[in-house]
Amino acid sequence: MDLSNNFRGEFKVSFKNKEQDALFTMNAIRLILKNEGIELKDFDSWVSSDPLTAVPLIAYYSVANRQMYAGKKFSANKDQFIAEILDSGQIEVVSEAIASAMDTGAKGKK
């Protein structure tokens, strides 16, 4: 039985003229649920009901997740981060990373 976790999306976003590495994993989802007060069963509907907030927030917590693994803390203002992701056209990069992470088949990523 293969117990590996293939759920993973790595991407980069620019915030305040600095490139930030982001890691969208189950831990990033855990950070979202914990900090935004969302239950796992409501995650999909949250993303669908407000994608202009949800998708940039996924990027925010994915950057925070990557920083955590590096022993750092990402503490940028969430509204500033969201605004920059939306207004700089980076939402597509984040959306593609989310779709890639969620595209895990029985044998892993295609």
N, C-alpha and C positions, 0 to 999 in steps of 0.2 A: 504494500500500500504506500503510495507516494503522499507524504504529508507536507510537502514543500508549499510555501506560500508564494504564489506567482503574482499576487496583487501588488503592483509597484509601478509608479509613474515618476520619472525623473525629468525635470525641466528647469529652465532658467527664466527669471523675470527681472526686469529692471525697475528699481525703486530708488528715487532720489539720486538718479544718475549712477547707480551702482548695481552691477549684476548680482543677483541673488540666486544661489542654487536652491532648488526646492525638491522635496521628496514626498510624494503622495503615496502613503502606505496605510495599513490598518491603524498604525499609531497616529497618523495625521487625522484620520476619522475620529479616533478616540479623543484627540485634543479638541476637535470641533464639537463633538457631542458634550464633552465636559464643560467647555468654556462658553458655548452658545445655548446650553440648556435644551438640547434636542435629544430625543430618544432615537435609538438606532432604527426602530420600525418607522420613524417619521423622516428619515434622512432623504429618501428619494422624493417624497412630496415636498420637502423643504427646498430642495434644489430646483424642482419643477415649478414651484409656486413663486420663487423669487430668484431667478438665475443671475440677475444683475448684482445681487448681493452675495448669493451662495457661491458662485464660481470664483469671484475674487477672494472670498473668505477661505475657500479651499486652498487657493494659492498661498494666502497668508499663513495658514496653519501648516502647509507643506514646507514653507520656508522655515517656520518655527521648528518643525520636526527635524529638518536638515541641520539647523543650528544646534538643536539639542544633542544630536549625535556628535557634533564637533565640540561639545562642552560649552556652548555659548547660549545666550538668551536673546531671542528676537522680540523686541518690545516696541515695534513701530506703531504709530497711531493707525488703528484699523480703518477708519474712514478715509484718511489720507492714502493709505495703501489701496483701498478699493477704488478711489477716484483715479489714482494713477494707472491702475490696471485697466480700468474702463476707458479712460480718455486717451491712453497711448496705444490702444488697439491690441493689447496683450491678451485679451480674454480668449482669443482663438487658440493661442499657445496653451493656455491653461485647460481649455475645453478638450483639446486633442490629448493632453497628458492624462486627463481624467478618463476619457474614452479608452485610451490605451491600457491604463491600469485595470479598468473594469472588463477588458476583453481577455479574460482568462478562461481558457477551455479546460477540458478534462486533462489534457496533456500539457498545460501551460500556455504561454503566449504563442500566438501564431507567428 
